[in-house]
Amino acid sequence: MSGHKPRLPWKRGPAAWKVAGRADEILGTLSGSPRHFYSLRPAALLLGISTQPLREWLKRGYLHQSGPRRQIKREELIRFVHWLQARAEPFDPFHYLERFPHTYPFKKLGRLQFVWPKGRKALAPRELAALAGCHPSLVLKAIRQGRLLARRRSNCRWEVTRNAWLKAGYTYSI
């Protein structure tokens, strides 16, 4: 997985491909409509998508709000639908998580390699974080969300065994 967010609309989710698939229907509705400007919700309703992808496309500059009260011109919607119809690709489910930069907040734990201390069967989250080069709160969050198994030493103290670390899919050097 790369560290950046994909920029093209059809690489960010299935909404662009959905609009491209319905392009003829959308263009027919736009050409027959007496409206010259569309606000966010009517434009999203016309395209058959939620407002969130539309907001993102506006923020990234694929669509422009040049009408009164930041509305989208009909010609701009027509231009955008034609562009998607010509260039959009099906959304690739293999790169689904790339569109969310923080979907898996614990991937930093999986990328790090460290030497597990000799003779230690379990480590406290603070010790584990120091070895892994991250903040102790990240280890605690992973424990609380069930991504990393740990056992309680006392009411507020956890310990992570070497086995639990390996079962979570993380590695260490020997």
N, C-alpha and C positions, 0 to 999 in steps of 0.2 A: 504494500500500500504506500502510496506517495503521501507526502506531508502537506500537499496543497489541496484546495478545493477545486474540483473541475469547474471550468468557466462556462462552457457551452451549455445552453439550457437542457438539451437532451441528455447530457451526461450527468445532470443533477437530479434527475428523477423522471418518472413516466409521464408527467403532465405535458411536456412538449410533444412527445410522440402521440399522445392522446389528441392534442389539438391538431396535429398534422393529419391524423387519421380522419378527423371530422372536418377538414379544411373546406371541402366543397359545400357542405351544409352550412358552415359558419359564414363563408363568403356569400352564399345565397341570402342568408338572413341579413347580413350587413348591407348588401346592395339593395334589398327591399325595404330597409328600415328608414323612416323619416328622421331619425335622430342623427345629429352631426357629432355629438360628444357623448362619451360614456364615462361615468365615474367608476370607481374600482369594483364595486359589487356587481353592477349590471354587466361590466366587461367580463368579469370572471364567470358570471352566469351564462353569458353568450358563448364564451369559449368552452364551457362545460368543465371548469376546474375550480378549485378553491381560490381564495384571494391570496394565499401565501405565495404560490409560485409567481403569480402576477406581480406581487410586491417585490419579490426578488428580481424579476426581470426588469422592473422599473428601476430598482436600485442599481443594477448592473449596467443599465443603459441600453438594453435591447428594445425597450419601449420608451416612448417619451410622452410626458403629460404636458402638452402644449396648448390645451384648451382652457377655457375659463374655469376657475376654482380647481386647478390641477386635474382636469378631466383629460381623457384620451380621445384624440380625434378619430373619427371613423376611418379616414384614410391611413392613419398610423396603424390601426388594428388590421386593416386589409394588407398593408405592407408586411406587418409582422407575421400574419397567417401565411402569406405567400412565401416568406422566408423560411418558416418552419416546414411548410409543405415541400420545399425544394431541398432543404438540408437536414432535417431532423432524422435521427437514427433511432431504432428501437433501444429502449433502456436496457442496459446490460446488468442483469442481476448479480453477476460475479463481482462487480465493483460497487455494490449497493452501499456499503459502509463508508466509502470514500466521500460521499456527499455530506456526511455528518462529521465534522472535524473532531468532536468530543463524544462520539457515540460510545466508544469504549475507553473510558478514562483510565483504565488500568493497563493499557498497552505499554506504558512506560515501564511498568514492572516486568513485563515479558521481554523487553528489549535489552534489559540490563543483565550483565553477567558479573558475578563476584565469586570470591572464594568463600565457601561455607567454613566457618571456624572449626578446626579440628577438635574432636571430642565433645562438641556441642550437639545435642539432639534437637533442641528447640531454641528459638530466639524470640525476644520481645519485639513488638512492632518498631520500637525506637531503634533497636540494634539492627533489625532487618532493613529499615529505611536508611540507616547510615551506611550499610554495606551496599545497598542497591543504588544509593545516590539520589534518593527522593525524600519527600517530606513524610514524617510518620503518619500524618492524617490520611495520606493516600493508602497506606497499608491498612489502617483502621477502617476506611471506607470499603476497601475490598473485603475485609472480614465481615463487616455489617451487611453488605449486600450479597454475601454468600459466594463471592468469587474466589475467596481464599479461606480454607478451613483452618480454624484455630481453636485452641481450648483455653478455658479460663483458668488462670492461676489463682485469681481472687476475684472479687466483685468487679473491679474495673481494670484488671490486668489480664492481658492476653499473652499467649505464646504460640508461635507457629513452628511446627515441626518440619524437618527436612522433607519428610514424606508428603506432608500437606502442600508444601511449596512445589514439589514435583508434580503432584496430582492436579494442581491448578494450571499446569502447563508452562510454568516458568522454569528457567534453567539456572544453573550455577556452575562454576568451574570447580574442579576437584583439586 
